């Protein structure tokens, strides 16, 4: 089974698949492009290809082409720093990198060839300097029929590279649409980064015959204009985008807009209320997890704006305490999920699905409770991941970067609330020499040279000591004395 073949098997060739600016692309034209592009990737079946491309039509066309050619698609997020990109290449043992949409590969590659496709050219770079021997079982990976390997946090985390097969992609987009109910009559307005949000969104819309409207700008006025111009029926975005849209002067209800989904970060109540007031339409909060897809969606309780709803059809959930016992309603416990389309494996270190799941259940690391009506509310994370406007980063990665600076002895990075992004990283630092503190600009520059921009701490505070556990590890449960 090939997910792209399935898309075009179901599609009406005359229907509009994509709109970018004033350019409309039918499913028929998209299929022609996909086949022509895939033909130029002949011989790349089963080979891992990094894809370095900004949002846009080229991103969708060449992603589909890689999948159609049965190459393994490995998105390389544009915001990654040079060290992060090289680490991704090495960890994944890429066979090549495909660039498109105006991007060029800023690293060494022994050979490169141009791929021609109307006004959507691409370039395939091979013999990459950063590629080393695979640190995972090549035969075990191949046996999964892999379609996509997606990194959710750049270069750190105990697990690296979520592996999804063609069949898993089909299962999860089918399950996710049980609640969304997207179909041929829909025009989905899109602005999220495709390198992070492709498998359970763009593929879902195409598989179910909807039109995806690509909006280049994130400015509220531009998104609003796009919704009006194209008669958008579905808006799928982060709280950040919804807040900007609700603040547009003259924002008013739209007869076409039937569904607005908020994902990628916790939805602030103020944003939900502002959106409801402006458009007379509730924001439906959803929980998206790269290992699971879109397991929870709030379609039943529009008045409970903080709730992520209930499990989608086909999914089960349990809330468990530290001893593994199910907790009663109203009690906070860790969220476990079970359902179709679960992660096939972690790439590095190699961990198959059977070892990731606990008797079929995925441990999310989210703390949550369920109310008397059955609505689920997140209460925070068991783990330390920081969610910056829908982009996830780990404190350990930023701390490791900071201690490389000669003036930094120790560091603790925490997520602190932020009105615009939900949370942002901030750093508490113990200096090697408190009498000679570094310039703030030097610390920022040090981080920017090594990390994606959203991972750079927004604030630095020098402290005499960091909180530690009895075993001497950083105590991440102690609240920081930092505000942003």
VODOKE-855387 format. One record per residue (C-alpha): residue number from 1; residue in one letter; x, y, z. Coordinates in pm, whole numbers. Layout:
BEGIN
SITE    n  res      xx      yy      zz
SITE  NUM    A       X       Y       Z
...
//
This chain:
BEGIN
SITE    n  res      xx      yy      zz
SITE    1    X       0       0       0
SITE    2    X     122     348     -87
SITE    3    X     -48     645      81
SITE    4    X      -6     866    -228
SITE    5    X    -151     604    -461
SITE    6    X    -448     582    -226
SITE    7    X    -498     960    -237
SITE    8    X    -525     970    -614
SITE    9    X    -730     651    -631
SITE   10    X   -1001     829    -431
SITE   11    X    -968    1177    -578
SITE   12    X   -1180    1350    -842
SITE   13    X    -917    1464   -1097
SITE   14    X   -1116    1778   -1177
SITE   15    X   -1153    1888    -814
SITE   16    X    -921    2153    -674
SITE   17    X    -659    2008    -441
SITE   18    X    -447    2314    -360
SITE   19    X    -466    2693    -383
SITE   20    X    -157    2910    -341
SITE   21    X    -208    3281    -393
SITE   22    X    -429    3285    -706
SITE   23    X    -304    2954    -839
SITE   24    X    -544    2661    -823
SITE   25    X    -412    2309    -874
SITE   26    X    -649    2022    -951
SITE   27    X    -602    1671    -819
SITE   28    X    -538    1565   -1178
SITE   29    X    -254    1816   -1220
SITE   30    X    -114    1728    -879
SITE   31    X    -106    1361    -979
SITE   32    X      75    1441   -1306
SITE   33    X     337    1641   -1118
SITE   34    X     369    1369    -856
SITE   35    X     425    1096   -1113
SITE   36    X     676    1304   -1314
SITE   37    X     868    1393    -999
SITE   38    X     861    1037    -864
SITE   39    X     998     907   -1195
SITE   40    X    1306    1125   -1142
SITE   41    X    1352     955    -803
SITE   42    X    1354     608    -951
SITE   43    X    1591     382    -761
SITE   44    X    1541     561    -428
SITE   45    X    1294     309    -286
SITE   46    X    1369     249      82
SITE   47    X    1640     515      91
SITE   48    X    1618     796     344
SITE   49    X    1593    1144     195
SITE   50    X    1605    1463     396
SITE   51    X    1364    1722     260
SITE   52    X    1464    2086     306
SITE   53    X    1192    2315     176
SITE   54    X     982    2606     304
SITE   55    X     603    2599     323
SITE   56    X     428    2612     -11
SITE   57    X     318    2423    -317
SITE   58    X     666    2283    -381
SITE   59    X     673    2132     -31
SITE   60    X     355    1935     -92
SITE   61    X     441    1823    -447
SITE   62    X     789    1695    -369
SITE   63    X     685    1537     -37
SITE   64    X     422    1339    -224
SITE   65    X     676    1250    -492
SITE   66    X     918    1109    -237
SITE   67    X     641     902     -80
SITE   68    X     516     789    -422
SITE   69    X     870     677    -511
SITE   70    X     874     483    -181
SITE   71    X    1168     683     -54
SITE   72    X    1162     752     320
SITE   73    X    1069    1116     377
SITE   74    X    1270    1290     651
SITE   75    X    1159    1655     687
SITE   76    X    1439    1895     777
SITE   77    X    1274    2188     952
SITE   78    X    1390    2525     811
SITE   79    X    1443    2672    1158
SITE   80    X    1711    2418    1255
SITE   81    X    2057    2558    1311
SITE   82    X    2356    2424    1117
SITE   83    X    2468    2187    1399
SITE   84    X    2113    2061    1438
SITE   85    X    2086    1986    1066
SITE   86    X    2416    1799    1065
SITE   87    X    2309    1601    1371
SITE   88    X    1984    1503    1198
SITE   89    X    2177    1389     888
SITE   90    X    2412    1180    1101
SITE   91    X    2142    1032    1327
SITE   92    X    1926     931    1032
SITE   93    X    2217     821     813
SITE   94    X    2057     999     520
SITE   95    X    2127     878     168
SITE   96    X    2050    1221      27
SITE   97    X    1885    1558      76
SITE   98    X    1625    1704    -158
SITE   99    X    1592    2083    -166
SITE  100    X    1308    2277    -327
SITE  101    X    1107    2597    -291
SITE  102    X    1415    2817    -324
SITE  103    X    1613    2648     -45
SITE  104    X    1971    2540    -102
SITE  105    X    2161    2286     107
SITE  106    X    2421    2480     311
SITE  107    X    2635    2175     387
SITE  108    X    2883    1965     191
SITE  109    X    2760    1707     -57
SITE  110    X    2986    1535    -307
SITE  111    X    2730    1526    -585
SITE  112    X    2403    1694    -676
SITE  113    X    2166    1681    -969
SITE  114    X    1879    1902   -1072
SITE  115    X    1526    1766   -1096
SITE  116    X    1295    1945   -1341
SITE  117    X     922    1993   -1282
SITE  118    X     762    2293   -1453
SITE  119    X     822    2591   -1222
SITE  120    X     879    2367    -918
SITE  121    X    1240    2251    -959
SITE  122    X    1432    2060    -696
SITE  123    X    1787    1945    -638
SITE  124    X    1900    1609    -501
SITE  125    X    2222    1616    -298
SITE  126    X    2404    1288    -233
SITE  127    X    2721    1164     -62
SITE  128    X    2664    1391     235
SITE  129    X    2966    1474     448
SITE  130    X    2779    1442     778
SITE  131    X    2642    1095     706
SITE  132    X    2801     809     895
SITE  133    X    2708     445     945
SITE  134    X    2353     378    1058
SITE  135    X    2319     327    1433
SITE  136    X    1999     128    1390
SITE  137    X    1894    -198    1231
SITE  138    X    1853    -131     858
SITE  139    X    1668    -457     794
SITE  140    X    1423    -396    1079
SITE  141    X    1351     -47     946
SITE  142    X    1299    -174     591
SITE  143    X    1058    -442     715
SITE  144    X     820    -170     839
SITE  145    X     771     -24     489
SITE  146    X     865     319     627
SITE  147    X     717     632     474
SITE  148    X     817     907     715
SITE  149    X    1071     972     990
SITE  150    X     988    1283    1186
SITE  151    X    1200    1449    1451
SITE  152    X     993    1643    1702
SITE  153    X    1259    1816    1906
SITE  154    X    1566    1878    1696
SITE  155    X    1870    1700    1834
SITE  156    X    1784    1576    2182
SITE  157    X    1546    1362    2376
SITE  158    X    1582    1001    2479
SITE  159    X    1406     895    2158
SITE  160    X    1503    1030    1819
SITE  161    X    1305     993    1501
SITE  162    X     944     876    1495
SITE  163    X     904     615    1218
SITE  164    X     566     588    1044
SITE  165    X     479     338     770
SITE  166    X     245     392     476
SITE  167    X     -22     179     644
SITE  168    X      15     365     973
SITE  169    X     -28     699     796
SITE  170    X    -346     574     632
SITE  171    X    -481     446     964
SITE  172    X    -414     767    1152
SITE  173    X    -554    1011     896
SITE  174    X    -864     796     863
SITE  175    X    -909     788    1240
SITE  176    X    -836    1160    1283
SITE  177    X   -1107    1246    1034
SITE  178    X   -1372    1061    1231
SITE  179    X   -1421    1377    1434
SITE  180    X   -1308    1643    1187
SITE  181    X   -1538    1513     912
SITE  182    X   -1342    1687     636
SITE  183    X   -1457    1612     282
SITE  184    X   -1467    1731     -80
SITE  185    X   -1677    2035       6
SITE  186    X   -1417    2177     244
SITE  187    X   -1154    2444     193
SITE  188    X    -898    2412     471
SITE  189    X    -698    2728     538
SITE  190    X    -340    2632     622
SITE  191    X     -48    2818     783
SITE  192    X     129    2575    1017
SITE  193    X     489    2467     936
SITE  194    X     469    2172     697
SITE  195    X     793    2021     823
SITE  196    X     613    1958    1154
SITE  197    X     250    1920    1050
SITE  198    X     213    1713     734
SITE  199    X     126    1356     821
SITE  200    X    -202    1415    1004
SITE  201    X    -307    1728     822
SITE  202    X    -206    1783     458
SITE  203    X    -226    1409     384
SITE  204    X    -564    1395     561
SITE  205    X    -709    1678     353
SITE  206    X    -585    1530      26
SITE  207    X    -701    1178     109
SITE  208    X   -1053    1305     183
SITE  209    X   -1079    1525    -126
SITE  210    X   -1068    1867      42
SITE  211    X    -902    2180     -96
SITE  212    X    -604    2312     100
SITE  213    X    -559    2689      84
SITE  214    X    -199    2790     155
SITE  215    X    -156    3122     337
SITE  216    X     200    3259     326
SITE  217    X     157    3524     595
SITE  218    X      71    3460     961
SITE  219    X     -59    3814    1010
SITE  220    X    -418    3816    1125
SITE  221    X    -533    4052     851
SITE  222    X    -381    3834     579
SITE  223    X    -529    3514     718
SITE  224    X    -867    3683     749
SITE  225    X    -845    3804     389
SITE  226    X    -760    3451     276
SITE  227    X   -1055    3304     463
SITE  228    X   -1293    3553     305
SITE  229    X   -1148    3535     -46
SITE  230    X   -1146    3156     -70
SITE  231    X   -1456    3081     137
SITE  232    X   -1259    2887     396
SITE  233    X   -1465    2623     575
SITE  234    X   -1201    2483     812
SITE  235    X    -925    2662    1000
SITE  236    X    -654    2440    1151
SITE  237    X    -395    2643    1339
SITE  238    X    -213    2713    1666
SITE  239    X    -353    2939    1943
SITE  240    X    -107    3205    1829
SITE  241    X    -278    3226    1488
SITE  242    X    -627    3226    1635
SITE  243    X    -537    3513    1868
SITE  244    X    -408    3723    1579
SITE  245    X    -717    3646    1375
SITE  246    X    -957    3738    1656
SITE  247    X    -780    4074    1693
SITE  248    X    -834    4178    1330
SITE  249    X   -1037    4502    1320
SITE  250    X   -1383    4432    1188
SITE  251    X   -1357    4055    1235
SITE  252    X   -1708    3913    1202
SITE  253    X   -1886    3582    1156
SITE  254    X   -1830    3408     821
SITE  255    X   -2104    3202     664
SITE  256    X   -1851    2960     513
SITE  257    X   -1646    2883     824
SITE  258    X   -1783    2571     996
SITE  259    X   -1488    2443    1201
SITE  260    X   -1191    2606    1376
SITE  261    X    -943    2371    1540
SITE  262    X    -671    2478    1781
SITE  263    X    -372    2248    1819
SITE  264    X       5    2236    1879
SITE  265    X     -15    2418    2216
SITE  266    X    -253    2474    2506
SITE  267    X    -540    2705    2416
SITE  268    X    -559    3010    2647
SITE  269    X    -914    3083    2760
SITE  270    X    -876    3448    2658
SITE  271    X    -797    3343    2301
SITE  272    X   -1091    3106    2288
SITE  273    X   -1328    3373    2420
SITE  274    X   -1198    3639    2182
SITE  275    X   -1235    3407    1882
SITE  276    X   -1586    3307    1984
SITE  277    X   -1686    3670    2025
SITE  278    X   -1542    3776    1689
SITE  279    X   -1668    3490    1474
SITE  280    X   -1956    3340    1675
SITE  281    X   -1786    3004    1633
SITE  282    X   -1627    2794    1909
SITE  283    X   -1261    2698    1890
SITE  284    X   -1229    2320    1908
SITE  285    X    -917    2221    2096
SITE  286    X    -737    1903    1986
SITE  287    X    -444    1701    2115
SITE  288    X    -195    1608    1847
SITE  289    X      92    1370    1930
SITE  290    X     342    1260    1666
SITE  291    X     341     907    1810
SITE  292    X     -40     881    1806
SITE  293    X    -187    1123    1555
SITE  294    X    -493    1321    1668
SITE  295    X    -635    1105    1949
SITE  296    X    -851    1365    2130
SITE  297    X   -1076    1641    1998
SITE  298    X   -1332    1861    2172
SITE  299    X   -1644    1856    1956
SITE  300    X   -1894    1805    2241
SITE  301    X   -1833    2085    2491
SITE  302    X   -1786    2424    2320
SITE  303    X   -1831    2598    2654
SITE  304    X   -1535    2406    2802
SITE  305    X   -1268    2589    2610
SITE  306    X    -981    2445    2815
SITE  307    X   -1079    2085    2742
SITE  308    X    -916    1871    2475
SITE  309    X   -1245    1683    2456
SITE  310    X   -1267    1306    2448
SITE  311    X   -1101    1022    2257
SITE  312    X   -1171    1005    1886
SITE  313    X   -1361     696    1765
SITE  314    X   -1124     401    1775
SITE  315    X    -917     542    2061
SITE  316    X    -920     447    2427
SITE  317    X    -769     641    2715
SITE  318    X    -677     580    3077
SITE  319    X    -554     813    3349
SITE  320    X    -315     638    3587
SITE  321    X    -139     727    3909
SITE  322    X     230     667    3982
SITE  323    X     153     308    4079
SITE  324    X     -18     242    3745
SITE  325    X    -370     236    3889
SITE  326    X    -659     407    3709
SITE  327    X    -765     725    3890
SITE  328    X   -1129     829    3940
SITE  329    X   -1292    1127    3762
SITE  330    X   -1168    1459    3893
SITE  331    X    -829    1318    3993
SITE  332    X    -515    1404    3801
SITE  333    X    -329    1113    3644
SITE  334    X     -93    1042    3357
SITE  335    X    -263    1007    3018
SITE  336    X    -227     670    2841
SITE  337    X    -369     613    2492
SITE  338    X    -443     313    2273
SITE  339    X    -570     313    1916
SITE  340    X    -492     282    1544
SITE  341    X    -202     452    1369
SITE  342    X      45     433    1656
SITE  343    X     417     493    1604
SITE  344    X     589     204    1428
SITE  345    X     931     260    1587
SITE  346    X    1181     509    1725
SITE  347    X    1484     527    1502
SITE  348    X    1767     599    1744
SITE  349    X    1809     411    1963
SITE  350    X    1612     159    1761
SITE  351    X    1291      79    1950
SITE  352    X    1006    -110    1779
SITE  353    X     642     -44    1854
SITE  354    X     611    -344    2084
SITE  355    X     882    -198    2309
SITE  356    X     744     157    2298
SITE  357    X     390      64    2398
SITE  358    X     301     -83    2735
SITE  359    X      62    -369    2662
SITE  360    X     -61    -169    2363
SITE  361    X     -83     162    2552
SITE  362    X     123     473    2473
SITE  363    X     243     667    2775
SITE  364    X     206    1034    2677
SITE  365    X     377    1203    2972
SITE  366    X      78    1439    2997
SITE  367    X     -96    1493    3328
SITE  368    X    -474    1526    3292
SITE  369    X    -809    1478    3461
SITE  370    X   -1156    1397    3337
SITE  371    X   -1463    1577    3466
SITE  372    X   -1808    1435    3544
SITE  373    X   -1920    1484    3183
SITE  374    X   -1623    1299    3038
SITE  375    X   -1429    1604    2918
SITE  376    X   -1050    1575    2944
SITE  377    X    -833    1860    3071
SITE  378    X    -454    1869    3049
SITE  379    X    -274    1985    3362
SITE  380    X      89    1979    3253
SITE  381    X     370    1746    3161
SITE  382    X     535    1463    3344
SITE  383    X     840    1528    3134
SITE  384    X    1024    1856    3085
SITE  385    X     941    1942    2724
SITE  386    X     872    2312    2660
SITE  387    X     604    2401    2403
SITE  388    X     683    2734    2232
SITE  389    X     385    2828    2020
SITE  390    X     348    2468    1906
SITE  391    X     722    2406    1859
SITE  392    X     867    2166    2115
SITE  393    X    1213    2176    2273
SITE  394    X    1385    2000    2561
SITE  395    X    1556    2193    2843
SITE  396    X    1842    1943    2843
SITE  397    X    1941    2044    2491
SITE  398    X    1951    2416    2576
SITE  399    X    2136    2348    2902
SITE  400    X    2400    2145    2717
SITE  401    X    2447    2438    2481
SITE  402    X    2479    2691    2764
SITE  403    X    2742    2498    2960
SITE  404    X    2962    2502    2650
SITE  405    X    3007    2875    2711
SITE  406    X    3324    2928    2916
SITE  407    X    3149    3160    3164
SITE  408    X    2871    2911    3249
SITE  409    X    2924    2651    3519
SITE  410    X    2570    2512    3543
SITE  411    X    2234    2592    3389
SITE  412    X    1871    2504    3439
SITE  413    X    1626    2587    3161
SITE  414    X    1255    2611    3236
SITE  415    X     942    2697    3046
SITE  416    X     775    3014    3168
SITE  417    X     431    3144    3065
SITE  418    X     416    3387    2775
SITE  419    X     106    3570    2651
SITE  420    X     187    3522    2283
SITE  421    X     355    3180    2262
SITE  422    X     208    2994    2560
SITE  423    X     552    2926    2705
SITE  424    X     912    3020    2629
SITE  425    X    1248    2894    2758
SITE  426    X    1427    3092    3029
SITE  427    X    1763    3009    3185
SITE  428    X    1896    3012    3539
SITE  429    X    2276    3017    3528
SITE  430    X    2550    2953    3782
SITE  431    X    2864    3136    3670
SITE  432    X    3221    3009    3676
SITE  433    X    3321    3352    3810
SITE  434    X    3033    3553    3957
SITE  435    X    3257    3860    3962
SITE  436    X    3292    3848    3582
SITE  437    X    2945    3785    3432
SITE  438    X    2927    3752    3053
SITE  439    X    2747    4003    2835
SITE  440    X    2387    3911    2767
SITE  441    X    2450    3950    2395
SITE  442    X    2734    3699    2415
SITE  443    X    2507    3435    2571
SITE  444    X    2234    3499    2316
SITE  445    X    2481    3484    2028
SITE  446    X    2631    3162    2165
SITE  447    X    2285    3001    2170
SITE  448    X    2176    3135    1832
SITE  449    X    2483    2986    1666
SITE  450    X    2392    2639    1791
SITE  451    X    2014    2628    1838
SITE  452    X    1696    2701    1649
SITE  453    X    1572    3052    1723
SITE  454    X    1270    2941    1925
SITE  455    X    1499    2746    2161
SITE  456    X    1709    3049    2258
SITE  457    X    1613    3153    2614
SITE  458    X    1414    3474    2628
SITE  459    X    1557    3560    2966
SITE  460    X    1877    3480    3160
SITE  461    X    1906    3502    3538
SITE  462    X    2232    3452    3727
SITE  463    X    2188    3254    4051
SITE  464    X    2423    3131    4322
SITE  465    X    2302    2771    4304
SITE  466    X    2046    2554    4128
SITE  467    X    1788    2336    4306
SITE  468    X    1899    1971    4320
SITE  469    X    1740    1643    4415
SITE  470    X    1892    1431    4696
SITE  471    X    2080    1235    4429
SITE  472    X    2238    1554    4296
SITE  473    X    2031    1590    3978
SITE  474    X    1858    1912    3873
SITE  475    X    1525    1945    4048
SITE  476    X    1283    2041    3771
SITE  477    X     983    2042    4003
SITE  478    X    1099    2355    4184
SITE  479    X     942    2667    4028
SITE  480    X    1184    2924    3886
SITE  481    X    1212    3281    4007
SITE  482    X    1171    3406    3650
SITE  483    X     893    3591    3475
SITE  484    X     877    3706    3114
//
